[in-house]
Amino acid sequence: MTFKSSDNHLDSAKALDQDDALNSFRNKFNFPKAPEGADSLYFCGHSLGLMPKDARTAINTELDSWSTYGVEGHFDGPYPWLPYHENITKSFAHIVGAKETEVVAMNTLTVNLHLMMVSFYRPTKARYKILIENNTFPSDQYAVDSQTRFHGFDYEDAIVELKPREGRKTVDQEDILDQIAELGDSLALVMLGNCNYLSGQCFDISSVAIKAHEVGALCGFNLAHGAGNLLLNLHEDNVDFAVWCSYKYLNSGPGGLAGAFVHEKHLAQSDIPRFEGWWGNNKTTRFEMRRRFDPIPTAEAWQLSNPPIFQLASLKASMNIFDEATMPRIRAKGDKLTSYLEWLLKENCADLLDVTTPKYCPDKQTRGSMLCLKMKGDPKPLVETFGKKGVLLDFREPDILRICPAPLYNSFEDCFKLIQIIKDSV
Ligand SMILES: Cc1ncc(COP(=O)(O)O)c(C=O)c1O
């Protein structure tokens, strides 16, 4: 993706916006206000996505059902609550590249990660290791550590961390495959984040899954930063399981419902270990309150409780937007927008910041929309300026900025304005 020196101009940013087929989607979201009352420059979609305007109506609809029907809201009203989570299934399946039977909206992310590991981390004395990234999100680290301890292993021995080579910013894909091969018979599970939350690096899911299976291990992905951001094909890529949250790129609101994927090949296994609850039970007999669990023959069998309807309602409002925009169009705009921001940074602020995230590559997915930057000098003055100017992006101690131009609501003009603020601050 190439830009020319004339693109380093507000008029050019505006022209790129005019050319953008998704430009009008921005109007479907509420932007927080900057100190002077204008819309803020919001680049935090990798942390908490903006509120779809329709989320309020969707939640109010369910409040109305509650006030009108009381308990009968489970069966009555515009969207009965009993099957409410099914309103999300089709959209989730499109977003992660799965069959509808393979996905479910339930719980929250770390909860789902544990539930999946109950089923897919089944260590033996000889095969008990888990391969993760060395800079994975702390909750993922705690989850895998505690799972190995739960099974009686020493996590220092059981957890193997992938590191970038000396002098490299990100992990080489071939090093992941080599590490899997090296761990061989001792490896129980590969559990990677896609994209990595701190570098924005995207791994090649298919080759990781092939290699993991070759050595007899299983393979799961945390798609907290992938769902609604990357083009995913979990079924075809033969991933065993995946989990994701919906409050980042999927704009469902704080603490929004998470997702889980279980590959079809595992759904028919009657002896799969699983923590179970009544919402995973056969829908036709659930209310007969039978003594024995009869699993739904889909990923829904992993559900435990009846889900929070207000959270599902805001998620549904967001899913309507994804259904209309579609992932291929979102990723295509994301690639152009992120490349534009990266190019502007290099043109205007190369002496201030270093981009850690891998470069865009036309024939393979190397990153999504988030750019991770390492500040070369003291980051504090710039971070303070952002606060004063109504710029919302993410600073991680000691020197990392994460900027996410979200294709559904950020514009080329937003990117241009951000760069001017960074330039003017020094
Ligand atoms: C990669 C990753 N894993 C896990 C979590 C924790 O998510 P939750 O609090 O929804 O369990 C986050 C949250 O930002 C995350 O980015």
PDBQT file of the ligand as one rigid body, heavy atoms in Angstrom, charges set to zero:
ROOT
HETATM    1  C1  LIG A 501      -5.561 -10.822  25.130  1.00  0.00    +0.000 C 
HETATM    2  C2  LIG A 501      -6.494 -10.652  26.282  1.00  0.00    +0.000 A 
HETATM    3  N1  LIG A 501      -6.759 -11.722  27.061  1.00  0.00    +0.000 NA
HETATM    4  C3  LIG A 501      -7.589 -11.629  28.127  1.00  0.00    +0.000 A 
HETATM    5  C4  LIG A 501      -8.193 -10.421  28.456  1.00  0.00    +0.000 A 
HETATM    6  C5  LIG A 501      -9.094 -10.382  29.659  1.00  0.00    +0.000 C 
HETATM    7  O1  LIG A 501     -10.404 -10.268  29.288  1.00  0.00    +0.000 OA
HETATM    8  P1  LIG A 501     -11.644 -10.452  30.296  1.00  0.00    +0.000 P 
HETATM    9  O2  LIG A 501     -11.495  -9.454  31.386  1.00  0.00    +0.000 OA
HETATM   10  O3  LIG A 501     -12.827 -10.151  29.432  1.00  0.00    +0.000 OA
HETATM   11  O4  LIG A 501     -11.629 -11.855  30.786  1.00  0.00    +0.000 OA
HETATM   12  C6  LIG A 501      -7.949  -9.290  27.664  1.00  0.00    +0.000 A 
HETATM   13  C7  LIG A 501      -8.577  -8.002  27.997  1.00  0.00    +0.000 C 
HETATM   14  O5  LIG A 501      -8.260  -6.951  27.509  1.00  0.00    +0.000 OA
HETATM   15  C8  LIG A 501      -7.076  -9.420  26.559  1.00  0.00    +0.000 A 
HETATM   16  O6  LIG A 501      -6.785  -8.370  25.772  1.00  0.00    +0.000 OA
ENDROOT
TORSDOF 0
